[in-house]
Amino acid sequence: MYFLLYFEDTMKTPLPLVLLIQLCLLVSFVQAQQAPPVPKKNQKLIRGKAGSNLVYNILKNSNDSLVRALIEAPDRWGVQVMYTTIKKKGRRASQFTDHSFNLRPEQYFYPASTVKFPIAILALQRLRELAVPGLDRNSTFVTLKDRPEQTEVCNDPTAEDGRPTIAHYIKKILLVSDNDAYNRLYEWLGQDYINQTLHRLGYSGVEILHRLSLPLSTEENRYTNPVVFYDSSGRLLYSQAGAYALHQPSPATLKMGKGYISRGKLVEEPFDFSFKNRLPLPDLHHMVRQILFPASVPASRRFNLSEDDLFFLREYMSRLPSQSRFPAYDSTAVWDNYVKFLYYGSSTEKPDSDIRIYNKVGNAYGFLIDAACFEQVRTQKKFLLSGVVYCNSDEIFNDDRYEYDSIGYPFLRSLGRILYQQAMSSR
């Protein structure tokens, strides 16, 4: 499965490069058949009417008792909400008004898989910056290794032709929030490029510092893999050596809870998130806005993406798993609302065909997050909605006793439906 410069124990001489690539891709194919101005560092971004009471008033007057209970104790449940109304002039979105509830950018929550969204964006931007003839998101993307804890990948059985590509990894990130796909893009981009670029664009509160679902130390996550890109004939387009990140995250002491489970035992002290990823809700919300409405963002703050890049991201932010052939998903395990927490929660019901949701979710350590743009297909009315809720009332991490099903998913489902009705009924 993996691309190796030598076949271990059986061959001590390197294979010719083109032959090696052909062999790798042959294995892949067989498996596929089987299976504003830029703010200064500490300057807060302008958020519009983020201090208005609109969201609170809407929610407190809803018929949902769970929603009413949570907004009356928002800090206990870590609730934060951003809601952006959009008015159109002709066919173009012309006025964006931000509203929020309990928005606290300084209050840490673990962003979980929402960090995959900026990584997917930056992968496309990096390709444009490299400007290598023939190199694009559909080029063969091979991950190598130069450290024991790293792994190699030269094929992807879920792709139509078995080739790993930037495009295919982004599809998997947006369709089902695939961890390995995120890790491969992280290993190419590295901490330095990721964080320096995001900070330069005004996202100063963001820190992306590690892979996901891998038992690697803070130091090990500083190292990135060597990678190579090839065209369809096996011709080398671009290579990048493994690197060590020099990025120093802004100092923070981020400890939460009363304890955590480690190696099966309870450790009775707060869990340390100080070197975990950080992505404040306003920044995530703003990223969704600029992918859907780039003209609404000052040019100095925009990602460097083509119209084709933007179309690609929007397509897979909104596409449902059942609408994908490569990769293909088992509908009993991955249903169409699998990553649509706002409006659907954890429901397996059939999606409303008149609602299109462009979004990215996160789910870990008791935190549930979703950042979305909703569109009513019939009228093309749109609005932006992002929310986070914390479902860990015993304040113990890693005990798998999170109130996702009783609190988190029902809250986000109702939040999406209440504000959808509000947005569609307003002029």
GUMI-537530 format. One record per residue (C-alpha): x, y, z; residue number from 0; residue in three letters. Coordinates in steps of 0.05 Angstrom, whole numbers. Layout:
N
+--------+--------+--------+-----+-----+
|   east |  north |     up |   k |   r |
+--------+--------+--------+-----+-----+
|      X |      Y |      Z | NUM | ALA |
...
+--------+--------+--------+-----+-----+
REM end
This chain:
427
+--------+--------+--------+-----+-----+
|   east |  north |     up |   k |   r |
+--------+--------+--------+-----+-----+
|      0 |      0 |      0 |   0 | MET |
|     55 |     49 |     16 |   1 | TYR |
|    107 |     81 |    -29 |   2 | PHE |
|    175 |     55 |    -10 |   3 | LEU |
|    242 |     72 |    -39 |   4 | LEU |
|    263 |      0 |    -26 |   5 | TYR |
|    223 |    -64 |    -19 |   6 | PHE |
|    245 |    -83 |     51 |   7 | GLU |
|    284 |   -148 |     60 |   8 | ASP |
|    277 |   -169 |    -13 |   9 | THR |
|    309 |   -114 |    -54 |  10 | MET |
|    368 |    -70 |    -36 |  11 | LYS |
|    373 |    -31 |   -101 |  12 | THR |
|    327 |     27 |   -118 |  13 | PRO |
|    277 |     14 |   -173 |  14 | LEU |
|    276 |     62 |   -232 |  15 | PRO |
|    231 |    120 |   -212 |  16 | LEU |
|    179 |    114 |   -268 |  17 | VAL |
|    173 |     38 |   -258 |  18 | LEU |
|    164 |     49 |   -183 |  19 | LEU |
|    108 |     99 |   -195 |  20 | ILE |
|     75 |     53 |   -244 |  21 | GLN |
|     77 |     -5 |   -196 |  22 | LEU |
|     49 |     38 |   -140 |  23 | CYS |
|     -8 |     64 |   -183 |  24 | LEU |
|    -23 |     -7 |   -208 |  25 | LEU |
|    -33 |    -30 |   -136 |  26 | VAL |
|    -75 |     32 |   -124 |  27 | SER |
|   -119 |     18 |   -183 |  28 | PHE |
|   -131 |    -54 |   -162 |  29 | VAL |
|   -148 |    -33 |    -91 |  30 | GLN |
|   -194 |     22 |   -117 |  31 | ALA |
|   -234 |    -30 |   -155 |  32 | GLN |
|   -242 |    -66 |    -90 |  33 | GLN |
|   -260 |    -16 |    -47 |  34 | ALA |
|   -212 |    897 |    127 |  35 | PRO |
|   -138 |    921 |    126 |  36 | PRO |
|    -99 |    865 |    158 |  37 | VAL |
|   -105 |    874 |    233 |  38 | PRO |
|    -44 |    876 |    277 |  39 | LYS |
|    -30 |    813 |    317 |  40 | LYS |
|    -70 |    832 |    378 |  41 | ASN |
|   -123 |    875 |    344 |  42 | GLN |
|   -193 |    846 |    347 |  43 | LYS |
|   -231 |    838 |    282 |  44 | LEU |
|   -292 |    881 |    269 |  45 | ILE |
|   -353 |    838 |    279 |  46 | ARG |
|   -411 |    883 |    259 |  47 | GLY |
|   -470 |    884 |    307 |  48 | LYS |
|   -443 |    828 |    348 |  49 | ALA |
|   -469 |    858 |    413 |  50 | GLY |
|   -542 |    859 |    392 |  51 | SER |
|   -595 |    820 |    430 |  52 | ASN |
|   -629 |    793 |    368 |  53 | LEU |
|   -606 |    721 |    375 |  54 | VAL |
|   -622 |    718 |    449 |  55 | TYR |
|   -692 |    747 |    439 |  56 | ASN |
|   -707 |    698 |    383 |  57 | ILE |
|   -683 |    638 |    423 |  58 | LEU |
|   -716 |    656 |    489 |  59 | LYS |
|   -783 |    663 |    453 |  60 | ASN |
|   -777 |    596 |    419 |  61 | SER |
|   -821 |    536 |    437 |  62 | ASN |
|   -759 |    493 |    450 |  63 | ASP |
|   -750 |    483 |    525 |  64 | SER |
|   -678 |    456 |    517 |  65 | LEU |
|   -657 |    517 |    477 |  66 | VAL |
|   -688 |    564 |    529 |  67 | ARG |
|   -654 |    527 |    586 |  68 | ALA |
|   -584 |    530 |    553 |  69 | LEU |
|   -586 |    603 |    535 |  70 | ILE |
|   -604 |    620 |    607 |  71 | GLU |
|   -541 |    583 |    630 |  72 | ALA |
|   -495 |    593 |    569 |  73 | PRO |
|   -429 |    591 |    606 |  74 | ASP |
|   -445 |    525 |    639 |  75 | ARG |
|   -457 |    495 |    570 |  76 | TRP |
|   -404 |    535 |    533 |  77 | GLY |
|   -456 |    562 |    485 |  78 | VAL |
|   -433 |    613 |    433 |  79 | GLN |
|   -473 |    633 |    371 |  80 | VAL |
|   -458 |    677 |    311 |  81 | MET |
|   -514 |    694 |    262 |  82 | TYR |
|   -505 |    737 |    200 |  83 | THR |
|   -564 |    763 |    160 |  84 | THR |
|   -553 |    777 |     86 |  85 | ILE |
|   -591 |    827 |     44 |  86 | LYS |
|   -586 |    826 |    -31 |  87 | LYS |
|   -584 |    882 |    -82 |  88 | LYS |
|   -609 |    852 |   -145 |  89 | GLY |
|   -577 |    783 |   -148 |  90 | ARG |
|   -516 |    802 |   -107 |  91 | ARG |
|   -507 |    798 |    -32 |  92 | ALA |
|   -495 |    869 |    -11 |  93 | SER |
|   -505 |    877 |     64 |  94 | GLN |
|   -481 |    831 |    119 |  95 | PHE |
|   -502 |    843 |    191 |  96 | THR |
|   -471 |    802 |    247 |  97 | ASP |
|   -509 |    785 |    310 |  98 | HIS |
|   -485 |    740 |    366 |  99 | SER |
|   -502 |    708 |    432 | 100 | PHE |
|   -451 |    699 |    488 | 101 | ASN |
|   -394 |    708 |    437 | 102 | LEU |
|   -329 |    702 |    476 | 103 | ARG |
|   -269 |    694 |    430 | 104 | PRO |
|   -223 |    691 |    492 | 105 | GLU |
|   -261 |    631 |    519 | 106 | GLN |
|   -226 |    569 |    495 | 107 | TYR |
|   -262 |    510 |    465 | 108 | PHE |
|   -228 |    452 |    430 | 109 | TYR |
|   -242 |    463 |    355 | 110 | PRO |
|   -238 |    389 |    337 | 111 | ALA |
|   -248 |    377 |    262 | 112 | SER |
|   -265 |    449 |    245 | 113 | THR |
|   -190 |    461 |    237 | 114 | VAL |
|   -194 |    419 |    174 | 115 | LYS |
|   -231 |    475 |    139 | 116 | PHE |
|   -174 |    526 |    138 | 117 | PRO |
|   -125 |    470 |    121 | 118 | ILE |
|   -167 |    451 |     60 | 119 | ALA |
|   -168 |    524 |     38 | 120 | ILE |
|    -94 |    534 |     49 | 121 | LEU |
|    -77 |    471 |      9 | 122 | ALA |
|   -110 |    502 |    -52 | 123 | LEU |
|    -77 |    569 |    -39 | 124 | GLN |
|     -8 |    537 |    -33 | 125 | ARG |
|    -15 |    504 |   -100 | 126 | LEU |
|    -29 |    572 |   -132 | 127 | ARG |
|     30 |    604 |    -96 | 128 | GLU |
|     78 |    550 |   -120 | 129 | LEU |
|     56 |    562 |   -193 | 130 | ALA |
|     91 |    499 |   -218 | 131 | VAL |
|     70 |    483 |   -290 | 132 | PRO |
|     25 |    422 |   -289 | 133 | GLY |
|     17 |    420 |   -214 | 134 | LEU |
|    -55 |    425 |   -190 | 135 | ASP |
|   -103 |    394 |   -141 | 136 | ARG |
|   -109 |    332 |   -184 | 137 | ASN |
|    -35 |    316 |   -187 | 138 | SER |
|    -11 |    252 |   -154 | 139 | THR |
|      9 |    270 |    -83 | 140 | PHE |
|     56 |    221 |    -49 | 141 | VAL |
|     73 |    226 |     25 | 142 | THR |
|    141 |    198 |     46 | 143 | LEU |
|    174 |    193 |    114 | 144 | LYS |
|    241 |    210 |    146 | 145 | ASP |
|    224 |    198 |    219 | 146 | ARG |
|    202 |    133 |    254 | 147 | PRO |
|    135 |    160 |    277 | 148 | GLU |
|    115 |    183 |    207 | 149 | GLN |
|     77 |    141 |    155 | 150 | THR |
|     79 |    139 |     79 | 151 | GLU |
|     22 |    140 |     29 | 152 | VAL |
|     26 |    131 |    -46 | 153 | CYS |
|    -44 |    106 |    -61 | 154 | ASN |
|   -116 |    117 |    -40 | 155 | ASP |
|   -164 |     59 |    -52 | 156 | PRO |
|   -224 |    106 |    -45 | 157 | THR |
|   -204 |    146 |   -107 | 158 | ALA |
|   -229 |    125 |   -176 | 159 | GLU |
|   -159 |    110 |   -202 | 160 | ASP |
|   -126 |     98 |   -134 | 161 | GLY |
|    -84 |    161 |   -135 | 162 | ARG |
|    -78 |    205 |    -73 | 163 | PRO |
|    -90 |    278 |    -92 | 164 | THR |
|   -102 |    344 |    -57 | 165 | ILE |
|   -172 |    345 |    -88 | 166 | ALA |
|   -190 |    276 |    -62 | 167 | HIS |
|   -166 |    292 |      8 | 168 | TYR |
|   -207 |    356 |      9 | 169 | ILE |
|   -268 |    317 |    -14 | 170 | LYS |
|   -261 |    269 |     44 | 171 | LYS |
|   -250 |    326 |     93 | 172 | ILE |
|   -314 |    361 |     72 | 173 | LEU |
|   -358 |    301 |     59 | 174 | LEU |
|   -345 |    262 |    123 | 175 | VAL |
|   -291 |    300 |    162 | 176 | SER |
|   -236 |    248 |    149 | 177 | ASP |
|   -178 |    253 |    198 | 178 | ASN |
|   -124 |    220 |    155 | 179 | ASP |
|   -140 |    267 |     97 | 180 | ALA |
|   -129 |    327 |    143 | 181 | TYR |
|    -64 |    297 |    170 | 182 | ASN |
|    -35 |    290 |    100 | 183 | ARG |
|    -49 |    363 |     83 | 184 | LEU |
|    -21 |    385 |    150 | 185 | TYR |
|     42 |    344 |    137 | 186 | GLU |
|     52 |    380 |     71 | 187 | TRP |
|     36 |    451 |     93 | 188 | LEU |
|     68 |    450 |    162 | 189 | GLY |
|     57 |    494 |    223 | 190 | GLN |
|     99 |    553 |    199 | 191 | ASP |
|     61 |    563 |    134 | 192 | TYR |
|     -7 |    549 |    164 | 193 | ILE |
|     -2 |    596 |    223 | 194 | ASN |
|     38 |    652 |    191 | 195 | GLN |
|    -11 |    655 |    133 | 196 | THR |
|    -73 |    655 |    177 | 197 | LEU |
|    -44 |    708 |    224 | 198 | HIS |
|    -25 |    752 |    164 | 199 | ARG |
|    -97 |    749 |    140 | 200 | LEU |
|   -122 |    773 |    208 | 201 | GLY |
|   -139 |    706 |    241 | 202 | TYR |
|    -93 |    721 |    300 | 203 | SER |
|   -129 |    676 |    349 | 204 | GLY |
|   -119 |    613 |    308 | 205 | VAL |
|    -64 |    563 |    325 | 206 | GLU |
|    -61 |    497 |    287 | 207 | ILE |
|     -9 |    455 |    321 | 208 | LEU |
|    -21 |    381 |    311 | 209 | HIS |
|    -47 |    323 |    271 | 210 | ARG |
|   -112 |    290 |    293 | 211 | LEU |
|   -124 |    222 |    324 | 212 | SER |
|    -50 |    204 |    326 | 213 | LEU |
|    -11 |    193 |    391 | 214 | PRO |
|     44 |    243 |    374 | 215 | LEU |
|     78 |    291 |    422 | 216 | SER |
|     79 |    367 |    415 | 217 | THR |
|    150 |    361 |    390 | 218 | GLU |
|    135 |    306 |    340 | 219 | GLU |
|     79 |    348 |    310 | 220 | ASN |
|    130 |    401 |    293 | 221 | ARG |
|    160 |    354 |    241 | 222 | TYR |
|    127 |    348 |    174 | 223 | THR |
|    137 |    292 |    123 | 224 | ASN |
|    174 |    297 |     57 | 225 | PRO |
|    126 |    297 |     -2 | 226 | VAL |
|    129 |    292 |    -77 | 227 | VAL |
|     79 |    308 |   -133 | 228 | PHE |
|     76 |    274 |   -201 | 229 | TYR |
|     36 |    282 |   -264 | 230 | ASP |
|     -4 |    225 |   -294 | 231 | SER |
|     57 |    197 |   -331 | 232 | SER |
|     99 |    193 |   -268 | 233 | GLY |
|    140 |    256 |   -283 | 234 | ARG |
|    163 |    292 |   -221 | 235 | LEU |
|    130 |    360 |   -214 | 236 | LEU |
|    151 |    382 |   -145 | 237 | TYR |
|    186 |    355 |    -83 | 238 | SER |
|    190 |    382 |    -13 | 239 | GLN |
|    236 |    357 |     42 | 240 | ALA |
|    211 |    342 |    112 | 241 | GLY |
|    216 |    403 |    157 | 242 | ALA |
|    216 |    425 |    230 | 243 | TYR |
|    169 |    482 |    248 | 244 | ALA |
|    198 |    543 |    283 | 245 | LEU |
|    129 |    572 |    297 | 246 | HIS |
|    118 |    592 |    370 | 247 | GLN |
|     45 |    594 |    389 | 248 | PRO |
|     21 |    653 |    430 | 249 | SER |
|     29 |    635 |    504 | 250 | PRO |
|    -33 |    608 |    537 | 251 | ALA |
|    -52 |    567 |    597 | 252 | THR |
|   -113 |    529 |    576 | 253 | LEU |
|   -134 |    479 |    629 | 254 | LYS |
|   -205 |    454 |    636 | 255 | MET |
|   -247 |    407 |    677 | 256 | GLY |
|   -234 |    368 |    741 | 257 | LYS |
|   -198 |    308 |    712 | 258 | GLY |
|   -186 |    261 |    654 | 259 | TYR |
|   -176 |    188 |    638 | 260 | ILE |
|   -106 |    167 |    620 | 261 | SER |
|    -87 |     94 |    608 | 262 | ARG |
|   -152 |     72 |    639 | 263 | GLY |
|   -143 |    111 |    704 | 264 | LYS |
|   -172 |    177 |    729 | 265 | LEU |
|   -123 |    234 |    736 | 266 | VAL |
|   -154 |    284 |    784 | 267 | GLU |
|   -128 |    349 |    755 | 268 | GLU |
|   -151 |    394 |    698 | 269 | PRO |
|   -138 |    372 |    627 | 270 | PHE |
|    -85 |    414 |    592 | 271 | ASP |
|   -106 |    443 |    524 | 272 | PHE |
|    -48 |    493 |    523 | 273 | SER |
|    -15 |    460 |    462 | 274 | PHE |
|    -78 |    438 |    428 | 275 | LYS |
|   -107 |    470 |    365 | 276 | ASN |
|   -145 |    536 |    372 | 277 | ARG |
|   -198 |    565 |    326 | 278 | LEU |
|   -245 |    617 |    357 | 279 | PRO |
|   -316 |    617 |    331 | 280 | LEU |
|   -313 |    687 |    299 | 281 | PRO |
|   -253 |    666 |    257 | 282 | ASP |
|   -286 |    602 |    234 | 283 | LEU |
|   -350 |    639 |    219 | 284 | HIS |
|   -312 |    691 |    179 | 285 | HIS |
|   -275 |    637 |    138 | 286 | MET |
|   -341 |    607 |    117 | 287 | VAL |
|   -366 |    676 |     97 | 288 | ARG |
|   -306 |    691 |     54 | 289 | GLN |
|   -309 |    625 |     16 | 290 | ILE |
|   -383 |    636 |      1 | 291 | LEU |
|   -379 |    712 |     -8 | 292 | PHE |
|   -306 |    732 |    -23 | 293 | PRO |
|   -326 |    801 |    -49 | 294 | ALA |
|   -353 |    817 |     21 | 295 | SER |
|   -283 |    813 |     49 | 296 | VAL |
|   -229 |    865 |     37 | 297 | PRO |
|   -178 |    841 |    -14 | 298 | ALA |
|   -122 |    844 |     37 | 299 | SER |
|   -158 |    791 |     78 | 300 | ARG |
|   -179 |    743 |     24 | 301 | ARG |
|   -149 |    675 |     12 | 302 | PHE |
|   -112 |    670 |    -54 | 303 | ASN |
|   -160 |    625 |    -91 | 304 | LEU |
|   -187 |    621 |   -162 | 305 | SER |
|   -261 |    620 |   -179 | 306 | GLU |
|   -252 |    546 |   -194 | 307 | ASP |
|   -222 |    534 |   -125 | 308 | ASP |
|   -280 |    570 |    -93 | 309 | LEU |
|   -331 |    530 |   -133 | 310 | PHE |
|   -296 |    465 |   -114 | 311 | PHE |
|   -298 |    482 |    -40 | 312 | LEU |
|   -370 |    503 |    -41 | 313 | ARG |
|   -390 |    441 |    -79 | 314 | GLU |
|   -361 |    393 |    -28 | 315 | TYR |
|   -381 |    436 |     33 | 316 | MET |
|   -453 |    424 |     11 | 317 | SER |
|   -451 |    356 |    -24 | 318 | ARG |
|   -481 |    297 |     13 | 319 | LEU |
|   -445 |    231 |     22 | 320 | PRO |
|   -496 |    194 |    -20 | 321 | SER |
|   -480 |    242 |    -78 | 322 | GLN |
|   -407 |    220 |    -80 | 323 | SER |
|   -383 |    161 |   -121 | 324 | ARG |
|   -309 |    169 |   -105 | 325 | PHE |
|   -304 |    165 |    -47 | 326 | PRO |
|   -365 |    122 |    -36 | 327 | ALA |
|   -397 |    113 |     32 | 328 | TYR |
|   -442 |     61 |     65 | 329 | ASP |
|   -507 |     98 |     78 | 330 | SER |
|   -520 |     56 |    141 | 331 | THR |
|   -456 |     82 |    172 | 332 | ALA |
|   -451 |    151 |    139 | 333 | VAL |
|   -519 |    180 |    127 | 334 | TRP |
|   -532 |    244 |     89 | 335 | ASP |
|   -538 |    288 |    152 | 336 | ASN |
|   -475 |    257 |    182 | 337 | TYR |
|   -438 |    324 |    185 | 338 | VAL |
|   -498 |    372 |    186 | 339 | LYS |
|   -506 |    385 |    260 | 340 | PHE |
|   -542 |    451 |    252 | 341 | LEU |
|   -613 |    436 |    230 | 342 | TYR |
|   -606 |    360 |    233 | 343 | TYR |
|   -567 |    344 |    296 | 344 | GLY |
|   -554 |    269 |    294 | 345 | SER |
|   -618 |    253 |    256 | 346 | SER |
|   -617 |    203 |    199 | 347 | THR |
|   -679 |    233 |    168 | 348 | GLU |
|   -681 |    249 |     94 | 349 | LYS |
|   -652 |    319 |     81 | 350 | PRO |
|   -699 |    375 |     60 | 351 | ASP |
|   -687 |    384 |    -15 | 352 | SER |
|   -703 |    458 |    -10 | 353 | ASP |
|   -645 |    471 |     39 | 354 | ILE |
|   -572 |    470 |     20 | 355 | ARG |
|   -521 |    475 |     76 | 356 | ILE |
|   -448 |    493 |     64 | 357 | TYR |
|   -412 |    477 |    128 | 358 | ASN |
|   -357 |    446 |    170 | 359 | LYS |
|   -367 |    412 |    237 | 360 | VAL |
|   -325 |    389 |    296 | 361 | GLY |
|   -337 |    339 |    351 | 362 | ASN |
|   -288 |    320 |    407 | 363 | ALA |
|   -276 |    324 |    483 | 364 | TYR |
|   -350 |    341 |    493 | 365 | GLY |
|   -349 |    400 |    445 | 366 | PHE |
|   -396 |    404 |    385 | 367 | LEU |
|   -385 |    458 |    333 | 368 | ILE |
|   -416 |    475 |    267 | 369 | ASP |
|   -404 |    535 |    221 | 370 | ALA |
|   -451 |    540 |    162 | 371 | ALA |
|   -482 |    580 |    106 | 372 | CYS |
|   -555 |    562 |     94 | 373 | PHE |
|   -589 |    571 |     27 | 374 | GLU |
|   -662 |    563 |     12 | 375 | GLN |
|   -657 |    533 |    -58 | 376 | VAL |
|   -725 |    559 |    -82 | 377 | ARG |
|   -713 |    632 |    -64 | 378 | THR |
|   -636 |    631 |    -60 | 379 | GLN |
|   -641 |    668 |      6 | 380 | LYS |
|   -579 |    656 |     49 | 381 | LYS |
|   -553 |    668 |    119 | 382 | PHE |
|   -493 |    648 |    161 | 383 | LEU |
|   -498 |    611 |    227 | 384 | LEU |
|   -444 |    583 |    272 | 385 | SER |
|   -450 |    553 |    341 | 386 | GLY |
|   -413 |    514 |    395 | 387 | VAL |
|   -440 |    476 |    455 | 388 | VAL |
|   -402 |    439 |    510 | 389 | TYR |
|   -431 |    373 |    533 | 390 | CYS |
|   -387 |    350 |    591 | 391 | ASN |
|   -425 |    362 |    656 | 392 | SER |
|   -381 |    316 |    698 | 393 | ASP |
|   -320 |    355 |    675 | 394 | GLU |
|   -280 |    292 |    663 | 395 | ILE |
|   -246 |    285 |    595 | 396 | PHE |
|   -236 |    220 |    557 | 397 | ASN |
|   -289 |    182 |    597 | 398 | ASP |
|   -337 |    178 |    538 | 399 | ASP |
|   -393 |    206 |    582 | 400 | ARG |
|   -411 |    266 |    540 | 401 | TYR |
|   -482 |    291 |    532 | 402 | GLU |
|   -480 |    294 |    457 | 403 | TYR |
|   -545 |    258 |    446 | 404 | ASP |
|   -585 |    289 |    503 | 405 | SER |
|   -558 |    361 |    499 | 406 | ILE |
|   -510 |    376 |    442 | 407 | GLY |
|   -542 |    349 |    379 | 408 | TYR |
|   -614 |    369 |    399 | 409 | PRO |
|   -590 |    439 |    415 | 410 | PHE |
|   -554 |    450 |    349 | 411 | LEU |
|   -612 |    419 |    311 | 412 | ARG |
|   -662 |    467 |    343 | 413 | SER |
|   -615 |    526 |    336 | 414 | LEU |
|   -610 |    515 |    262 | 415 | GLY |
|   -684 |    507 |    252 | 416 | ARG |
|   -704 |    567 |    295 | 417 | ILE |
|   -657 |    614 |    259 | 418 | LEU |
|   -672 |    585 |    191 | 419 | TYR |
|   -745 |    602 |    202 | 420 | GLN |
|   -725 |    671 |    226 | 421 | GLN |
|   -681 |    684 |    166 | 422 | ALA |
|   -731 |    659 |    115 | 423 | MET |
|   -788 |    699 |    145 | 424 | SER |
|   -750 |    765 |    148 | 425 | SER |
|   -749 |    813 |     90 | 426 | ARG |
+--------+--------+--------+-----+-----+
REM end
